[in-house]
Amino acid sequence: MDNPSGDILTEKEYTRHTMRSAAFCSIHSFARAMAIPLRTIASTTFRWGCVWAVIGLLVGVAMMLGRVPPIAEPGMPRNFGFYAFWIPACLGVASVFGVLLGLIYACLMAAIDLWWPRGEAKPSAMAMYGQQLLCGAIAGGLIGWPLMNDWNAMWVAGIGMASALVAWYLDRPKPRALELEPGETESK
């Protein structure tokens, strides 16, 4: 048993040498393998946070224009300025919800992809959409259950599943992109 320097190694030294080099290689390959899921997790979390922020902004504007009173009291002011606090309130709540939902969803998807790569699954509707819908429902449930502590948390799980469905729809391959060869652009 030789090593690169030309010295003859005992079996114990050879085993230690190969184990050390295998551990060194696995640490570096693990770091390289984790770089892509971490980027995916960050971008998914950012996108979901932005989309939910826009939803919160629209809900806040609708609540302001609808003059939804913050506290049920008679004699509330009639100007829109009093009701304008709904905009930042809904924007903030929806943004935090979207970031949490996106982070949990992206982490679950990355864990499933590491545990069960998509190439190993049979090409079926459940393999294509089931993982995403399940991760969305779990993410919504993990947010809703601690907040509500009852079966109303299933509504939040449904919102998570609907968010995953919308994310899949927006990320699906476009028909024109499927016709192109790898590296080819639409302009000729």
Secondary structure, 3 states (H helix, E strand, C coil): CECCCCCECCHHHHHHHHHHHHHHHHHHHHHHHHHHHHHHHHHHHHHHHHHHHHHHHHHHHHHHHCCCCCCCCCCCCCCHHHHCCHHHHHHHHHHHHHHHHHHHHHHHHHHHHHHCCHHHCCCCHHHHHHHHHHHHHHHHHHHHHHHHCCCCHHHHHHHHHHHHHHHHHHHCCCHHHHHCCCCCCCCC
